[in-house]
């Protein structure tokens, strides 16, 4: 971002050296900040910290918080509120300290207990899946972060994201759940859809399903990102009832679980095609009748 004022070099404490925390700590270190401590419990987290944060001491959470000007809380969504409340109850925070969490679900409301200690609350969520390895550092250059904070702190939060090589995207506090739902719906369910497609190809005798479905799905994703609903093709978009009936019969034989997914997505696809005028009502009606969600 042009003209953004970058924060001074900070001491950084990483609470949670999981796939996200260790990588973001390394990204901040690469930007010139100094990581003074990391909290890691599992053997995997300790190995990850050693690889991505070499020379950074592992310590308990209160010690990490006490030594840092920027505390990075990279813990599971459901654990975040309990962690903040516990640190607040023990007077662990330092006045003027920046406290940033990486949860997609939460905005800065979850940091409310810490405000009494005059901390500066930031929510910076990377919209990316992480491997917890150095390759993630390069992927950050194509990544966006959902940023939520007080308006006065917005330049600081955005500067930290830019320093990590990523693109800040503003998300209002009240829109945080919708933002996170959109990402989870797109990315997580894409994994399920891909795995189910490969499973069906394997059952159809295809030896290397990924080689068949990979180019198709990559092209479909690219078209969808560029064209939206206009990228839709296939039997549902054409109102090809006979083909859909064949699919449902075959799925009843092979996998009732995948059949349920197929029905749900085909109905959603048909309704979007109908609403956008790509599917005529006279064609959509028998198709939706076939897709009535009944257990086989």
C-alpha positions as CSV (number, residue, x, y, z in Angstrom):
1,X,0.0,0.0,0.0
2,X,1.4,3.4,-1.0
3,X,2.1,6.0,1.6
4,X,1.5,3.7,4.6
5,X,3.5,4.5,7.7
6,X,5.4,1.4,8.8
7,X,5.6,0.8,12.6
8,X,8.9,1.0,14.4
9,X,10.9,-2.2,14.9
10,X,9.1,-4.2,17.6
11,X,9.8,-7.0,20.0
12,X,7.4,-9.8,19.2
13,X,6.1,-12.7,21.3
14,X,4.4,-15.6,19.6
15,X,1.8,-17.4,21.7
16,X,1.1,-20.6,19.7
17,X,3.9,-21.9,17.4
18,X,1.5,-23.8,15.2
19,X,1.4,-23.6,11.5
20,X,0.1,-20.0,11.5
21,X,2.0,-18.6,14.5
22,X,5.4,-19.8,13.5
23,X,5.1,-18.6,9.9
24,X,3.8,-15.2,10.9
25,X,6.5,-14.9,13.5
26,X,9.1,-15.7,10.8
27,X,7.5,-13.2,8.5
28,X,7.7,-10.4,11.1
29,X,11.3,-11.3,11.8
30,X,12.1,-11.1,8.1
31,X,10.6,-7.6,8.1
32,X,13.0,-6.6,10.8
33,X,11.1,-7.1,14.0
34,X,12.7,-9.2,16.8
35,X,10.9,-12.3,18.0
36,X,11.8,-12.5,21.7
37,X,9.9,-15.7,22.7
38,X,7.5,-18.4,21.5
39,X,5.2,-20.7,23.2
40,X,5.1,-24.3,21.9
41,X,3.8,-27.4,23.6
42,X,3.7,-30.3,21.2
43,X,6.8,-31.9,19.7
44,X,5.6,-30.7,16.2
45,X,5.3,-27.1,17.4
46,X,8.7,-27.2,19.0
47,X,10.3,-28.6,15.8
48,X,8.4,-25.9,13.8
49,X,9.7,-23.1,16.0
50,X,13.3,-24.4,15.8
51,X,13.0,-24.4,12.0
52,X,11.2,-21.1,11.4
53,X,12.3,-19.2,14.5
54,X,15.9,-20.3,15.0
55,X,17.5,-19.0,18.2
56,X,14.1,-17.8,19.6
57,X,13.7,-19.1,23.2
58,X,10.7,-21.1,24.1
59,X,8.9,-19.8,27.2
60,X,5.7,-19.8,29.1
61,X,2.9,-17.5,28.1
62,X,3.2,-14.9,30.9
63,X,7.0,-14.5,30.2
64,X,6.4,-14.1,26.5
65,X,3.7,-11.4,27.1
66,X,5.9,-9.6,29.6
67,X,8.8,-9.2,27.1
68,X,6.9,-8.2,23.9
69,X,5.7,-5.0,22.5
70,X,3.6,-7.0,20.0
71,X,1.9,-10.1,21.3
72,X,0.8,-12.5,18.5
73,X,-2.0,-14.8,19.7
74,X,-2.1,-17.7,17.2
75,X,-4.3,-20.2,19.0
76,X,-7.5,-22.0,18.0
77,X,-10.7,-19.9,17.8
78,X,-12.4,-21.6,20.8
79,X,-9.3,-21.1,23.0
80,X,-8.8,-17.4,22.3
81,X,-11.4,-15.9,24.6
82,X,-10.2,-18.1,27.5
83,X,-6.6,-17.2,26.9
84,X,-7.3,-13.5,26.9
85,X,-9.5,-13.7,30.0
86,X,-6.8,-15.7,31.8
87,X,-4.1,-13.2,31.0
88,X,-6.3,-10.3,32.0
89,X,-7.2,-12.0,35.3
90,X,-3.5,-12.3,36.1
91,X,-2.6,-8.7,35.1
92,X,-0.2,-10.0,32.5
93,X,-0.7,-7.2,29.9
94,X,1.5,-4.2,29.5
95,X,0.1,-0.7,28.9
96,X,0.6,0.4,25.3
97,X,1.3,-3.2,24.1
98,X,-0.1,-4.3,20.8
99,X,-2.1,-7.5,21.0
100,X,-2.9,-9.1,17.7
101,X,-4.8,-12.4,17.1
102,X,-5.0,-14.4,14.0
103,X,-8.5,-15.8,14.3
104,X,-10.8,-15.4,11.3
105,X,-14.0,-15.8,13.4
106,X,-13.3,-13.1,15.9
107,X,-12.8,-9.3,15.6
108,X,-11.4,-7.2,18.4
109,X,-14.4,-7.8,20.7
110,X,-12.7,-11.0,22.0
111,X,-9.8,-8.8,23.2
112,X,-12.2,-6.6,25.3
113,X,-10.9,-7.9,28.7
114,X,-7.4,-6.6,27.8
115,X,-8.6,-3.1,27.0
116,X,-8.6,-2.2,30.7
117,X,-4.8,-2.6,30.6
118,X,-4.6,0.0,27.7
119,X,-3.4,-2.5,25.1
120,X,-3.9,-1.8,21.4
121,X,-6.2,-4.6,20.0
122,X,-5.7,-5.9,16.4
123,X,-7.3,-8.8,14.5
124,X,-5.2,-9.9,11.5
125,X,-6.4,-13.1,9.9
126,X,-4.5,-14.6,6.9
127,X,-6.8,-15.9,4.3
128,X,-4.6,-18.8,3.5
129,X,-4.1,-22.5,4.4
130,X,-0.7,-23.1,6.0
131,X,1.8,-26.0,5.8
132,X,3.8,-24.6,8.7
133,X,7.0,-24.5,6.6
134,X,9.2,-21.9,4.9
135,X,7.2,-22.2,1.7
136,X,4.3,-20.4,3.4
137,X,6.5,-17.3,3.7
138,X,6.6,-17.0,-0.1
139,X,2.8,-17.7,-0.4
140,X,2.1,-14.7,1.8
141,X,2.9,-12.4,-1.1
142,X,-0.3,-13.7,-2.8
143,X,-2.3,-13.7,0.5
144,X,-4.9,-11.2,1.9
145,X,-5.4,-10.6,5.6
146,X,-8.8,-9.7,7.1
147,X,-8.0,-6.7,9.3
148,X,-10.3,-5.5,12.1
149,X,-9.4,-3.0,14.7
150,X,-10.2,0.5,16.1
151,X,-10.2,3.0,13.3
152,X,-7.3,4.9,14.8
153,X,-5.2,1.7,14.8
154,X,-6.1,0.7,11.2
155,X,-2.9,2.1,9.7
156,X,-0.8,0.2,12.2
157,X,-2.6,-3.1,11.6
158,X,-2.4,-2.6,7.8
159,X,1.3,-1.8,8.0
160,X,2.1,-5.0,9.9
161,X,0.3,-7.0,7.2
162,X,2.1,-5.2,4.4
163,X,5.4,-5.8,6.2
164,X,4.7,-9.5,6.1
165,X,4.3,-9.2,2.3
166,X,0.5,-9.6,2.2
167,X,-2.5,-7.4,1.3
168,X,-4.7,-6.0,4.1
169,X,-8.5,-6.2,3.5
170,X,-10.7,-4.2,6.0
171,X,-13.5,-6.2,7.7
172,X,-15.9,-4.4,10.0
173,X,-16.3,-6.0,13.5
174,X,-20.0,-6.9,12.8
175,X,-19.0,-8.6,9.5
176,X,-16.4,-10.8,10.9
177,X,-18.5,-14.0,11.2
178,X,-19.7,-13.6,7.6
179,X,-16.2,-13.0,6.4
180,X,-14.9,-16.2,8.1
181,X,-17.9,-18.2,7.0
182,X,-17.2,-17.2,3.3
183,X,-13.6,-18.4,3.6
184,X,-14.5,-21.7,5.4
185,X,-17.3,-22.4,3.0
186,X,-15.1,-21.9,-0.1
187,X,-11.8,-23.4,1.0
188,X,-12.9,-26.2,3.4
189,X,-15.8,-27.5,1.4
190,X,-13.7,-27.4,-1.8
191,X,-11.4,-30.0,-0.1
192,X,-14.4,-32.2,0.6
193,X,-15.7,-31.8,-2.9
194,X,-12.4,-32.6,-4.4
195,X,-11.9,-35.6,-2.2
196,X,-15.3,-37.0,-3.1
197,X,-14.7,-36.5,-6.8
198,X,-11.5,-38.4,-6.6
199,X,-13.2,-41.1,-4.6
200,X,-15.8,-41.6,-7.3
201,X,-13.2,-41.6,-10.0
202,X,-11.3,-44.3,-8.2
203,X,-14.4,-46.4,-7.8
204,X,-14.9,-45.9,-11.6
205,X,-11.6,-47.6,-12.1
206,X,-9.5,-44.5,-12.8
207,X,-6.0,-45.2,-11.5
208,X,-4.8,-41.6,-11.0
209,X,-7.9,-39.5,-10.2
210,X,-6.0,-36.3,-9.5
211,X,-4.6,-36.3,-13.1
212,X,-8.2,-36.4,-14.4
213,X,-10.0,-34.0,-12.0
214,X,-7.1,-31.6,-11.3
215,X,-7.0,-29.7,-14.7
216,X,-10.8,-29.6,-14.8
217,X,-11.2,-28.2,-11.2
218,X,-8.3,-25.7,-11.7
219,X,-10.0,-24.4,-14.9
220,X,-13.4,-24.3,-13.2
221,X,-12.0,-22.3,-10.2
222,X,-10.2,-19.9,-12.5
223,X,-13.4,-19.4,-14.6
224,X,-15.5,-18.9,-11.5
225,X,-13.1,-16.3,-10.1
226,X,-13.2,-14.4,-13.3
227,X,-16.8,-14.8,-14.4
228,X,-18.9,-15.7,-11.3
229,X,-22.1,-17.6,-12.1
230,X,-21.5,-17.1,-15.9
231,X,-18.8,-19.8,-15.6
232,X,-21.4,-22.5,-14.8
233,X,-21.5,-25.5,-17.2
234,X,-22.8,-29.1,-16.9
235,X,-26.1,-31.0,-16.7
236,X,-27.7,-28.8,-14.0
237,X,-27.0,-25.6,-15.9
238,X,-28.5,-27.2,-19.0
239,X,-31.5,-28.6,-17.1
240,X,-30.5,-32.1,-18.3
241,X,-32.9,-34.1,-16.0
242,X,-32.1,-37.5,-17.4
243,X,-28.3,-37.1,-16.7
244,X,-29.0,-35.9,-13.2
245,X,-31.3,-38.9,-12.6
246,X,-28.5,-41.2,-13.8
247,X,-26.1,-39.6,-11.4
248,X,-28.4,-40.0,-8.5
249,X,-29.0,-43.7,-9.2
250,X,-25.3,-44.4,-9.5
251,X,-24.5,-42.4,-6.3
252,X,-27.2,-44.4,-4.4
253,X,-25.3,-47.5,-5.4
254,X,-21.8,-46.2,-4.7
255,X,-22.1,-43.7,-1.8
256,X,-25.2,-42.4,-0.2
257,X,-23.0,-39.9,1.6
258,X,-21.7,-38.3,-1.6
259,X,-25.2,-38.5,-3.0
260,X,-26.4,-36.1,-0.2
261,X,-23.6,-33.7,-1.1
262,X,-24.4,-33.9,-4.8
263,X,-28.1,-33.2,-4.1
264,X,-27.4,-30.2,-1.9
265,X,-24.9,-28.7,-4.3
266,X,-27.0,-29.4,-7.4
267,X,-30.1,-27.8,-5.8
268,X,-28.0,-24.7,-4.9
269,X,-26.6,-24.6,-8.4
270,X,-30.0,-24.9,-10.0
271,X,-31.5,-22.2,-7.9
272,X,-28.6,-19.8,-8.7
273,X,-29.0,-20.6,-12.4
274,X,-32.7,-19.9,-12.1
275,X,-32.3,-16.7,-10.2
276,X,-29.7,-15.4,-12.7
277,X,-31.9,-16.3,-15.7
278,X,-29.6,-19.0,-17.0
279,X,-32.1,-21.7,-16.4
280,X,-35.7,-21.2,-17.5
281,X,-38.5,-21.9,-15.0
282,X,-40.1,-24.5,-17.2
283,X,-36.7,-26.4,-17.2
284,X,-35.9,-25.8,-13.6
285,X,-39.1,-27.2,-12.2
286,X,-38.6,-30.8,-13.2
287,X,-35.0,-30.6,-12.3
288,X,-35.7,-29.4,-8.8
289,X,-38.4,-32.1,-8.4
290,X,-35.7,-34.7,-9.2
291,X,-33.4,-33.1,-6.7
292,X,-35.9,-33.1,-3.8
293,X,-33.7,-34.1,-0.9
294,X,-34.9,-37.6,0.0
295,X,-32.8,-40.3,1.5
296,X,-32.2,-43.1,-1.0
